[in-house]
Structure formats: structure tokens, C-alpha cells
Amino acid sequence: MNLRDTLRRLLVRFYARRVGGHLDHASVPKHIGVIMDGNRRWAKAAGSTTVQGHQAGGDKIEEFLGWCSETDVEVVTLWLLSTDNFDRPQEELGPLLGIIENVVSSLAADGRWRVHHVGTLDLLPSGMQSVLKEAEESTAHVVDGILVNVAIGYGGRQEIADAVRSMILDAADKGTSMEELAEHVDVDLIGKHLYTGAQPDPDLVIRTSGEQRLSGFMLWQTAHAEYYFCEVFWPAFRKVDFLRAMRDYAARHRRYGG
């Protein structure tokens, strides 16, 4: 590393410490959703393979959760694999699924997080289903750490469809007629059947790589969320980028239509 790079890193570290020092923890989001975008483009820019890009993105997650812990965030939803991602070539999808399994296992083994899967299990290989179930069971006792939603095999429209299906099946199990169900359907009832159930909705959604769209991420839950779009690719996302997002969120005035 040359002198210029060393000085740049020191300046960034100093700036991050300064931004973090002025952050009001009472104004931070309690639930952050993250669209971790840019692994492949980061790999291309770095002269690496696509698989190496996905691995670098996976390696960033625990560091990110550490920053969240430092700022008193309570829930984090990480979009690791969308329903659309299953259309990718098998030579990319196979290693990606393996990397995701390792990420989930690592989060569970860490002991600081409570892991919860959001998405459609039926779309996933049986081995990954087992990993997710084991991660949830082994971390169910964690009450003080961050609740980490791992969105795998996740699509926002699919979630709403699954919630409606769950609501209808639940009514059928209770002997409730469709007419009676229709009379009681409201926002709260549908919300209870979402993957996130009784969890608080995201306050802030961060998307990396410069793309400015949700791509179907938590369409129902983000109705009142704030969005922060960052140019940097996910594997290169730094603590200073995270703190800027938090500072930006704290400076906004959330009116909820008022």
C-alpha cells in the first residue's frame, strides 16, 4: 500500500469517527432493510470472478451487523437471494447458494444474532432449507442481539400472495366462511400473515451500487420507509457509508402523510 492510499484510509477512518461521534442514537432507525447490490460489478472492476464477488459480499455482512449493533439498530433484513435470481446460470447460482448457506451458518454460530428466514422455502434446495431451520432453532434463545431476517428466495409480490393464501387457509382451518373473512380483512390482518409477522416495519432501506429502485423488496412493509441509495458496490461498502446513511436518516422529518 502506497502513502497516498494509507493517508486516504486514515482520513476516512477519522471522518467516520467524527460522523459517528455526532450521531444521535435516539434518532437511528430500529429496522434497516438492505438491498446488497453490486457484487458482480465489483468483481468485474476488481478483475475478480463473479463467485469471488459474491464471496466478498457475503464477507461484508457480519461487519455490517457489527456497525448496526454499535448504533442500537434492533432488526436488519438482508436481501440475499431474490426469486428472480433463480434465473441465473447454474455455474453462478450453484456457488452463490453455497456462499449463502455459509453466511447463514456463520451468523447462527456467532451467537450475537437471532436469525429468521423470510422467503419461500419451497423454492430452495433441501440442504438450504435444513440450514435455515437449524439457524432459526439454534438462535431462538438470543433476545438481546439483533434480529436478522435473511431474505432468501424472496420476492415482494410473492410475499403478499403467500400472506393472502395463509390468511385464507387459516380461516378455513377455523371454519370461517369466505364471507366472514371478507368482512374482517384489513391492513393489520394481512400484515400478521407476512413473512415478518409481528416485526416492526423497516424505517430505512439502504441500496448499494447506485440503482434507485426497490426491485420488489418488502413492498408492503416499506410503505412509510425512508430510502438511501449509495453509489458504492456492496463489497466495498464502508463504515463511513453506513454512518452517512444513518446521519441522512436522522436529518429527515418523517411526516407519515401529515
N, C-alpha and C positions, 0 to 999 in steps of 0.2 A: 504494500500500500504506500503510495507516494504522499508527500507532505500535504498537497492540496486536498486529497481525499481524507487524510487524518484531520485536518482543520475543519473540513466540511462536517465530518461526523461529530466533532466536538461542539461545533456551533449548533447543529441540530439537536444534540443532547441537551445543551444549555437552554435552547429555546423551548424544548419540550418540558424541561423542568420549570421554566418560567410560566408557561401556559398552565401546566398542572397546578402550580402553586396558587394561581388566581382562580381556579375552578371551584365554584360553589357546589359542594356535594349535595346540597338540598335541592339543587335545580337540575340534577342529572336525570336522564331517562331511567326508568326502572326496568323497562323491557326494550331491548335492542334487537332488531332483525337485521341480518347481514346477508346480502347477495354477493357472494365471494366470486367476483368475475375477473377474468384476465389471466388465468393460469397458462393457457396455450399461447397467448400473445407475449406474455412474459418470457416463456420458454424460447419462442422464436427470436425475440430481441436479444436473449442471452446466449443464443447459439446452442440451446439445450433441446432435448426431445420433449414431446408432449407429455410423456409419462413423468419425466423429471419436473415438468411444470406443475403437474397435479400433485406430485410428492411435495414440492416446495410449498404449494398452497395448503396441503394438509399439515405440514410442519409449522405453519404460521398460527394455527388455531389455538393451541394451548397458550402461546404468548399473548394472543388477543384476549383470551379469557382472563389471563393474569391482569391485564390492564383494566378489564371490566371489574374485577374484584377490588382493585385499588380505588375505584371510583364509586363503589357501592351499587353497581348495577345488580339487579336481582334475577332477571331472566334474559337469556340470549337465545335467539333462534338462528341457527346456521343452515343456510340452504346448500346442502352438499350434493344433491342429485335431483334433477327435475324429471318429470315424466317424459319430457321431450329428449332428455339425454340418452334414453334407451335407443334412439335412432342413430347414435354414433357408431362408427365402425367397431367391430368386435376387438380389433387389435388395440383400440383405445379404451373401450368400455371395460374389457376384462381387467386390465391393470388398475383402472380407476376404481372399480368395485373393491378390489383388494386393498387399495390405499384407504378407501373409506372405512372398510372393516377395521383396519389397523387403527385409524383415528378414533373410532368409537370405542374399541377395546382399550386404547390408551387413556381416553377420557375417563372411562369407568375405573381403570386401575389407579388413576391419580388419587382418587379419594376425596377430592375437593368439590366435585360437581355431581349433581343429580341428573342423570341422562334420561331423556324422554324422546321417543321416536314420534315424528309427525310425518304422515305419508301413507301410501297404500302398501301394506305388507305383501299382498298377493303378487305384486309386480316384481318383488325381489327374489333372488335365489334363496333356496332353503338355508344355505350356510349363513348368509347375511341376516336372515330372519332370526336365526338362533343367536347370533352375535348381539343383535338389538335387544332381544328378550332378556338375554343374560345381563347385558349392560343395565337395563332398567331395573331388574331384580337386585343386582348387586349394589346399586347406588340408591335404592329406595329409602334407605335409612339416613341419607345425607339431608339435613334440614337447614344447615347454616350456609352452605355453599350455593353457588349459582345454579339455577335450574337451566340446563342446557337442552334445548329442543334441537334434535338433529333431523332436519328435513331431508329425507331420503326417499326417492320415488314419490316426490311431492309435486302437486300442481294445484293452483288456487281454485280453478273451476272444478277439478276432481274432488277437492276437499268439500266444497259446497254441495256437490252431488252426493257425496258419501254422507254428509250431515243430514240431508233430506231423507236419504234411504234409511239411515239409522233411526231417524225420528219416526218414520212410518213403521218400521219393524218393531220399534219399542212400543208404539201404540197398539200394534197388532197383538203383541205378547200380553198386553194389559187388557185386551178385549175392547179397546176403544175403537169406535166406528170412525170411518173417514170423515163423516160429517162433524162428529165431536172434535176430532183432531183439527179440522179446518177452523173451527171456532176458537181454538186455543193457540193456533200458530202465531207467534210473534218473534221479534228480533231475539229476545232472550232465550226462547225455546230452541231456535235454530243454533244460537251461539253455544248452547250446552252440548250440542252434538258435533261440534267442530273438533278437529284433532287436538286443539289446545284447551278444549273444555272450559274449566273454570279459571284459567290463567288470565292475567291482565293482558289487554291488547298491547301491541308494540307502541311505544311512544316515538321511537326513532327507527328509521330504516336507512342503513348505510349500503350504498352500492359502489363498488370499486370499478376501475377500468374506463371510466368516462361515459359509460352508457347511462342514459337518463330515461329509464323506463322500469316498471316493476316486473314485467315478463310473467305476470300471474302469481307473484309472491304474496301470500296471505291477503288475498283480495278483500275478504270480509273484515279481517281484524285491523287492517291498516286504514280504515275509513277516516280516522282522525289523526293518523300518524304524521310526523314530520319526516321529510326525506333529505338525505345528504348524499350528493353524488360526488365521488372523488376520482380524479384522473388516474391515480396510481393503480397499477395492477395489484391484485390481491397478494401474491407472494412478496411484493415489495412494500406492502402496507406497513407503516412505521407507527410507533407510539405517538409521535408528533401529529401524524394524520388523524389518529384516533382522538387525540385531545382537541384538535381543531374542530372535529365533528361535534364533540361534547360542548365545546365553547359556543359553537354556532347554534346548537340546540338551545342552550341556556339563554341565549340572547333573543330568542324568538318569543313572541307573545301569542300563546295558543288561545284562540277565542271560541272554538267549537261552535261556530255559526253565530256567536253573539255579537 
